Amino acid sequence: MSDQSAIVLLSGGLDSATCLAIAKAEGFNRIRTLAFDYGQRHRHELQAASQLSEKFGAIEHRLVRIDLRQFGGSALTDNIDVPKDRLCSTEIPVTYVPARNTIFLSFALAWCEVIDCNDVYIGVNALDFSGYPDCRPDFIRSFQETARLGTKRASFTIHAPLIDWTKAQIIRKGTELGVDYSLTHSCYDPSPDGLACGHCDSCLLRRRGFTESGIADPTRYATPPG
């Protein structure tokens, strides 16, 4: 098989881990992973990203440091409480980080230009997080077209395989592809030692996904969801 290169945006969460496994299963044998320390509330997800990258045999893992706390505007980058015990509605939730995926994809695109790569994987999901504007199919298509017009990568392609899947479907697929979800971290507001809070939107969606998939949830919760 010829070398097939791809960059996977890897947050260390459930979705991006599954995306990494899918990229490998789809024949990309030279995978680089890209994570971001953007001033988020904790670093547990970054440790998870490094472990997952190594487990799936990525040829390189990069951690990019940017400071989105300079702008704030999100419960993940500002002094705003993380909402608990309610799932987000179709309104844009306070955990949305302004322009985050636009920024992340731009960095991935820049790396693609340097290493002569056309393929980027991102674990966005519009079904569970329809309130996040940068997780919508229209945004992904638009960014892809902008990238093709504005760079030398005329064949640049964004792969978003999870965009219309439920959490249960994502978990089943990842399990089939060998993802160890105990290595992933999804919680927005974990304890200092990395235990998931069990009550933020992300924890509730994750727990519901495992319940509906029929697969045991390996997450370590400080207080398990009800």
N, C-alpha and C positions, 0 to 999 in steps of 0.2 A: 504494500500500500504506500502510495506517495505521501509525503509530509502534508498534513492538513492542519493549519494553524488557526487558533481561535483565542480570543480573550474572553474570560468569564468574569463579570462583575460579581464579586463574592463578599457578601456582607457577613457571612457566618450564620445566617438564619436558615430556617427550614426551606424556604423557596429557592434561595440561591444555591444551597447545597444540592437540591434536586436538579437545578439547572446545570450545574457542573457535571453531575452524573449523566444527564441527557447529552450534553456536548460530547462527552467521551463515548457514549453509546452510539452516537451518530457519526462516528468515524474520525473525529478530530483527535489526532495523536500528538499534537504539539500544542498543549493548552497552557496559557499563561493566565494567572488569576490576579485580580486587581481589587484591593480593599481600600477603604478611606477612613482615616481618623479625622473627622470633620468637626470635632468639638462636641460629639454626642455625650449623653449623660454617663456612659460607662464604656469600658474597654473589653468586656467579656466577649462580645461578638467578634472583636478583632482577633482574639486568641483562637476562637473557634474557626475563623476563616483560615488562619495559618495551618491549623491541624487538618482541616478538610482539604486544603490545597495539597498538602503532603500526601495525605491518604489516597487521593485520586491521581497522583503522579504528575502533577503540573510541573512543567519544566522551569517555571519561574513564578514567584509570588511577590507582588509589590504592594507596599502600603504607602499611600499618598496622604500627606498631611496638609489639610486646609482648615481654616478656622471660620466656620459658619456661625460661631457665636458672636462674631463681629456684627451680625445682622439680627440674630435671634429670630423671634417670630414663631417659634415652635416649642412645644413642651420638651422636645429632645435637645434643644440648643439654647434654651432661655429659662429664666426662673418662673416657669409656668408648671403647675401641677399636672401630672399625667392622669387623665381620667381613668376611673376605676369602675368595675362592675356594670359596664354598659358597652354594647357593641356600637361601633360608629355607624352613623346613618349615611344617607347620600350627600349630606353636607360635607364640606371640607373639614376634616377634624383637626384639632389643635396639635396633633402629633405629626401632621404634614410639615415637612421641612421645605421651605420655599426654594423651588428650582433645583432640588437635590438631584433628581435623575438627569436633568439637563446638564448639570455640572459633571456628574459621573460619566455620562456617555461622551461628553466632550473630551475628558481625559482619556477614555478608552479609544476614541477616534484618533487623538494625537499619537497614542502609542501605536495604533494600527499603521499610521503613516510612516512611522520610523522603522517598524519591523516588517513592512510589506504584507500586511494581514487585512483581510476583508470582512472577517466575521466576528461579531460580538454577541455574547449571550447575556441576557438580563432576566432576572426572575420576577418581573412585574406581574401583578395579578389584578385584573379589573373587576373580577367577580366579588371577591371578598372586600376589596378596598376601592370601591367605585368612587369614593369621595376624594381619592388622591388624583388630581388632574394629570400628574406625570406617570400614571400607571395605565392610562387609557390607550386603546389601539390607535386612535387617531394621532395621538402624540408620538407614538413609536414610528408610525408611518411617516409623519411629517419630519421627524429628526433624521430618519434614514435618507429622505429625499434631500434635505438641507445638506447633509454630509456629502452626498454624492455631487451636489452642485458646487460646494464650497471647498472641496479638497481634491487631491489627486486620486482618491479612492472611488472611482466611478462605479465599482461593483460592491461598495460597502453594504453589508447586510446586518440588520439587527434581528437576532433570533429571540423571540419571546414565547417559548413553548407553553408556558403556564398561564398565559394571559386570560384564558376563559375557562380555566379548570377550577373546580372546588378544592378546598384544602384536603378533603378526603382523597380525591383523585391524585393530587400531588403526592400525598404520603404513600399511597399504594404504588405509584410509579417509582418513587424514590426507593422504597423498600425492595421492589423488584430489581432495581439496579444496584442494590448494595449500599445505599446510604445508611449510615449509622446516625440516627437522629439524636442519640444521646450526646453527640459531639456538637450539635447545633445550639444556637442561642437566639431566642426571639423576643424575650421580655424587654419592654421599654423602661422598666423601673426595678431592676433586680436588687437583691441585698448585696452588701459589700463582698460577700464570698461567692456571688454569682447565682444564688438561688432565684428562680423566677418568682415574681410577685404573685402570679396566679389570678390577677384581677384586672390587668390592663387589657385594652382591645386585642393586642397581639397574643397575649396568653389565652384569652377566651377563644379566639379564633383557632389557635393551635390546638387547644384541648378539644374543641368541638370537632376539628378535623380528625384527630385520632379516634375519638368516639365513633364518628360516622364511618371511618375506614375499617373499624373492627381490629385495629392494630394497637397494641399496648403503647401507652404514652411513656417514654423514658425520661421525660422532663423532671428535673428536681425542683419542686415548688417549695417556697417558704410557707405559703398557705395555699393548698390545692383549691382550684375553682370549685364552686358548688355544683 
